[in-house]
Amino acid sequence: MAEIFICNSNELEEGGKGIRFPLLAGGDEATGFVVRYDGVAHAYLNRCAHVPVELDWTPGEFFEGSGLYIMCATHGAIYVPETGYCTGGPCRGGRLRKIQVTESDGKIQWSTDDFLKSV
C-alpha cells in the first residue's frame, strides 16, 4: 500500500469544504474526497451508494446545511461523516466506500488498496 499526499492539515476546516483528489477505482478514473468532522479527517470514494454519481453540490461542497451530515446533491441521501453509513434517502442502510487516511506532521495522506489506486 502506498500513501499519497492529499493536502496540508490546515487546508481542511471542521465541517467545511472537502478536498477532492483523483484516483482509480477498479481501474476507472474517479475522485475521492476528504472532510474534517469532529476534529478527524474522513475520506471516501466520491460515489453515492444509491447510483454511482459524485456527491458534491459544487466541487468540495459535501456537507448539508447544518454541517452535520454528508449529503448527495443528486438524490438527497444523508451519510454519517465518521462512518459513511446512509441514514436517510434512497440508499438507507448503504455505505460510502471508506478510504484509509492518515494525518501526521501537518499532512493528510490516503492509502491505496486492492480496489483504489493512485492515478
C-alpha positions as CSV (number, residue, x, y, z in Angstrom):
1,M,0.0,0.0,0.0
2,A,1.3,3.4,-1.0
3,E,0.5,6.6,0.9
4,I,-0.4,9.6,-1.4
5,F,-0.5,13.2,-0.3
6,I,-3.9,14.9,-0.4
7,C,-3.4,18.2,1.4
8,N,-1.9,20.0,4.3
9,S,-3.9,19.5,7.6
10,N,-4.6,23.3,7.9
11,E,-6.4,23.3,4.5
12,L,-9.2,21.2,5.9
13,E,-11.7,23.0,8.1
14,E,-14.1,21.5,10.6
15,G,-17.4,20.9,8.8
16,G,-16.2,23.0,5.9
17,K,-15.4,22.4,2.3
18,G,-13.9,19.0,1.5
19,I,-10.9,18.4,-0.7
20,R,-11.3,16.2,-3.8
21,F,-8.4,14.1,-5.1
22,P,-8.0,11.9,-8.2
23,L,-7.8,8.1,-8.1
24,L,-8.6,4.9,-9.9
25,A,-11.5,2.8,-8.6
26,G,-11.5,-0.7,-10.0
27,G,-9.4,0.7,-12.9
28,D,-11.8,3.6,-13.7
29,E,-10.9,7.2,-13.2
30,A,-12.8,8.6,-10.2
31,T,-12.4,11.0,-7.3
32,G,-12.1,10.6,-3.6
33,F,-12.7,13.3,-1.0
34,V,-11.6,14.2,2.5
35,V,-13.6,16.2,5.0
36,R,-12.9,17.1,8.7
37,Y,-15.6,16.2,11.2
38,D,-15.3,16.2,15.0
39,G,-11.6,17.0,14.6
40,V,-10.8,14.0,12.4
41,A,-10.1,13.6,8.7
42,H,-12.5,11.2,7.0
43,A,-12.2,10.2,3.3
44,Y,-14.5,8.4,0.9
45,L,-14.9,7.5,-2.7
46,N,-16.9,10.2,-4.3
47,R,-19.8,8.0,-5.3
48,C,-23.3,7.8,-3.9
49,A,-24.3,4.4,-2.6
50,H,-27.6,4.7,-4.5
51,V,-26.4,5.4,-8.0
52,P,-22.7,6.0,-8.6
53,V,-22.7,9.8,-9.2
54,E,-20.5,12.3,-7.4
55,L,-21.9,13.6,-4.1
56,D,-20.8,17.2,-4.0
57,W,-23.1,20.1,-4.8
58,T,-20.2,22.1,-6.3
59,P,-16.6,20.9,-6.1
60,G,-15.9,20.3,-2.4
61,E,-19.4,21.0,-1.0
62,F,-20.2,17.7,0.7
63,F,-22.0,18.8,3.9
64,E,-25.7,19.7,4.0
65,G,-26.7,23.0,5.6
66,S,-26.2,22.1,9.2
67,G,-22.7,20.7,8.6
68,L,-23.6,17.5,10.5
69,Y,-24.1,15.1,7.5
70,I,-22.6,14.4,4.1
71,M,-25.4,14.7,1.5
72,C,-25.7,13.5,-2.1
73,A,-26.6,16.6,-4.2
74,T,-28.5,14.4,-6.7
75,H,-30.5,12.0,-4.5
76,G,-30.6,13.7,-1.1
77,A,-29.1,10.7,0.6
78,I,-27.7,11.6,4.0
79,Y,-24.5,10.0,5.3
80,V,-22.8,10.0,8.8
81,P,-19.4,11.6,8.3
82,E,-17.5,9.3,10.7
83,T,-18.7,6.0,9.1
84,G,-20.2,6.8,5.7
85,Y,-23.4,5.0,6.8
86,C,-26.5,6.2,5.0
87,T,-29.2,7.2,7.5
88,G,-31.8,8.6,5.1
89,G,-32.7,8.7,1.4
90,P,-32.9,6.1,-1.4
91,C,-29.9,4.1,-0.2
92,R,-30.8,4.0,3.5
93,G,-28.6,1.3,5.2
94,G,-25.9,1.5,2.5
95,R,-22.5,3.0,2.9
96,L,-20.0,5.1,1.1
97,R,-16.7,3.4,0.4
98,K,-14.2,4.4,3.0
99,I,-10.7,5.4,2.0
100,Q,-8.0,4.9,4.6
101,V,-6.3,8.2,5.6
102,T,-3.6,9.2,8.0
103,E,-2.9,12.6,9.4
104,S,0.6,13.4,10.7
105,D,3.2,16.1,10.6
106,G,0.7,18.5,9.3
107,K,-0.2,16.4,6.2
108,I,-3.2,14.3,5.2
109,Q,-2.4,11.2,3.0
110,W,-4.5,8.4,1.7
111,S,-3.6,4.7,1.3
112,T,-4.1,2.6,-1.8
113,D,-5.7,-0.9,-1.6
114,D,-6.7,-3.6,-4.0
115,F,-9.6,-1.6,-5.4
116,L,-8.4,2.0,-5.0
117,K,-5.1,3.0,-6.8
118,S,-3.2,6.2,-7.5
119,V,-3.7,7.8,-10.9
